[in-house]
Amino acid sequence: MLKLLGRSPLCRLVFVLVLGIGFARAQDGAGYEPAAAAQYRAPELSLAGGKDSAELDAALGLLFSGQTEAAISNLERLSAQGDVHAALLLGGTYRHKTKLPIEADPPKALHFYVIASSQGSGEASERIAEMLEHHEVSTPDGRDAAFWRALAVRQGWVQQELVVFCMDWIHGPEPLHCEVPGLRVETDPLVANGCPSAADLTRLRDLGLTGTLRQDAAHSQHSDGPFAKAILIMDRPVAREQDLKQPYAASVVYLQTTKEQWRMLPSNAPLLDRYIVLKPNAGGPGRASVQAQNPDGSAGGGACGPSAKDPR
């Protein structure tokens, strides 16, 4: 469900779909106040966040009109002059075979990604990490994917696989327990199902929760990088847009509380400055749209939350 932003030639040639930004820390898990109409901006030194230039647009115009040699020559010239976006485009062009009349050349792709990375592009550093992980290339200096991914994070690009689970909280007198309808999104234990961990279930019981947590839906975003898991525990529809920061490489529980706030467990989990966006009235009465923002600024997800048929 990823969507590319914009209609310029630069955006039409964006082959990569993920980028990110740095961390923020939760201040107080007892009352997590969602952001109001959160706006995520892609980093400037990325294709999604870059500014089009007249020369770059002209080179891409040549490419789309079939003047491939002239286009590549102009892009290489711009790259040599320090245009990070031209280097990124050349890296994406040479990495995989596309409909363009250009043969895939992974070593060339690596060359241009290294140029862009050396100028501060976290996107380029992440692409190098991916190429190494997928055994597309090797680097003569011996630096592995972990090195390049850590550099990408320092340069403002954070990428991960995120799974968002929606759990209906059905109130009842019995001790709090969790039911899963056999749905498994991943084999990794972190994201195998939507149930909170045993430790988090204990914390929720200590908060006075009783009854049943029933898995309602799961939505996943697949990319290279670590796993992350967000569990949204809801017992009523959302009344307005609410934007919860995404956890980074961790499992986090968000418990719907009063006054459109959420309790976050654990309270000190690492968070990204991009969001899980909840909006009311999607998929029927009582349902909510849940959209996890992608690093390129688009979003993907579906619907979740208490439905009109659930006993309350």
C-alpha positions, -999 to 999 in steps of 0.1 A, spaced: 0 0 0 29 23 -3 24 54 -24 50 76 -39 46 113 -33 45 140 -59 43 140 -97 76 155 -107 101 135 -128 122 131 -97 94 115 -78 83 93 -107 118 78 -107 119 70 -70 128 33 -68 132 32 -31 103 34 -7 117 37 28 137 62 48 134 75 84 145 99 110 160 99 145 147 89 179 127 105 206 121 91 241 88 88 259 86 112 288 58 95 308 41 63 299 13 69 324 -3 95 301 8 93 265 -6 123 247 -9 117 209 4 142 186 -20 165 168 -21 161 131 15 150 130 34 159 99 63 136 89 89 151 65 114 129 46 151 139 51 164 164 25 192 141 14 168 115 1 148 111 -31 115 115 -12 127 146 6 148 162 -20 142 194 -39 139 192 -76 164 213 -96 160 225 -131 191 206 -143 180 174 -126 145 177 -141 161 183 -175 182 152 -172 152 131 -162 132 146 -191 159 132 -215 157 98 -198 119 96 -201 121 107 -238 144 79 -246 176 98 -248 193 75 -224 230 82 -231 225 119 -228 205 115 -196 230 93 -179 258 116 -189 241 146 -174 232 127 -142 268 116 -139 280 151 -144 256 164 -117 267 136 -93 303 146 -98 294 182 -90 279 171 -57 242 166 -65 232 139 -40 199 132 -57 216 126 -90 239 100 -73 209 84 -56 190 82 -89 220 66 -106 224 41 -78 187 31 -81 190 30 -119 219 6 -119 209 -16 -89 181 -35 -106 169 -41 -141 140 -18 -149 119 -9 -180 146 16 -189 171 5 -215 199 3 -189 214 -29 -178 217 -36 -141 252 -30 -128 254 -35 -90 291 -24 -87 281 9 -105 251 12 -82 274 8 -52 298 34 -66 271 61 -68 255 51 -34 290 55 -18 292 90 -33 258 100 -19 266 84 15 299 103 17 278 135 14 255 126 42 227 106 26 213 81 51 192 67 23 224 58 3 240 42 34 209 20 39 209 9 2 245 -2 6 235 -22 37 207 -39 17 230 -47 -12 255 -63 12 228 -83 30 214 -95 -2 249 -105 -15 245 -82 -45 280 -67 -40 309 -68 -17 330 -39 -4 368 -40 -6 372 -23 28 354 -52 45 327 -30 61 296 -50 66 259 -43 64 257 -35 101 283 -7 97 264 9 69 230 6 86 244 22 118 258 50 96 223 54 80 207 58 114 232 84 124 226 102 91 188 103 98 175 73 80 158 46 102 143 16 85 125 -14 101 98 -40 97 67 -28 116 37 -48 126 7 -31 142 -18 -53 160 -53 -41 171 -67 -57 202 -103 -54 214 -105 -51 251 -138 -69 261 -145 -60 298 -153 -89 321 -147 -101 357 -122 -128 347 -84 -122 350 -71 -105 319 -62 -129 292 -55 -128 255 -71 -146 226 -55 -149 191 -76 -163 162 -46 -182 147 -33 -153 128 5 -152 124 22 -123 105 58 -133 111 77 -162 125 99 -140 146 88 -142 182 87 -104 186 59 -101 160 43 -136 160 10 -124 173 -8 -95 189 -8 -107 225 12 -86 249 42 -103 265 38 -121 298 55 -92 315 31 -66 298 1 -87 307 12 -86 343 16 -49 341 -19 -45 326 -34 -67 353 -16 -46 379 -33 -15 364 -67 -32 372 -75 -46 337 -98 -77 336 -116 -95 308 -104 -105 274 -80 -91 248 -91 -103 214 -70 -98 183 -90 -78 158 -66 -70 130 -29 -69 120 -11 -47 95 25 -50 85 51 -30 67 80 -51 52 114 -37 46 150 -44 56 160 -36 91 150 -47 126 115 -58 137 91 -36 157 57 -43 171 29 -20 183 -1 -34 201 -31 -10 203 -56 -21 230 -89 -4 224 -123 -6 241 -141 22 222 -139 40 188 -115 69 184 -133 103 183 -107 122 164 -74 117 146 -47 105 170 -10 100 161 11 76 181 48 75 176 61 43 162 83 21 184 118 14 170 131 -22 171 109 -29 202 75 -42 212 52 -15 227 17 -16 241 -6 14 237 -36 12 261 -65 35 253 -74 55 284 -95 86 291 -95 120 274 -82 106 241 -49 96 258 -30 64 258 -8 46 283 24 33 268 42 2 281 71 2 286 72 39 293 108 43 281 106 25 248 126 39 219 103 58 195 106 73 160 93 107 150 69 91 125 35 79 134 7 54 136 -22 75 125 -57 66 138 -88 82 123 -125 75 131 -152 59 110 -133 36 86 -148 2 77 -181 6 94 -196 20 127 -170 20 155 -141 12 132 -110 33 129 -85 37 101 -50 27 112 -22 39 89 14 35 97 36 61 81 63 49 58 97 65 57 89 81 23 59 100 39 32 77 25 12 54 47 -3 19 47 -26 0 69 -63 -8 72 -92 -7 97 -94 -19 133 -111 -12 166 -144 -22 183 -171 -30 159 -209 -25 164 -213 -63 167 -189 -66 197 -206 -70 231 -197 -41 253 
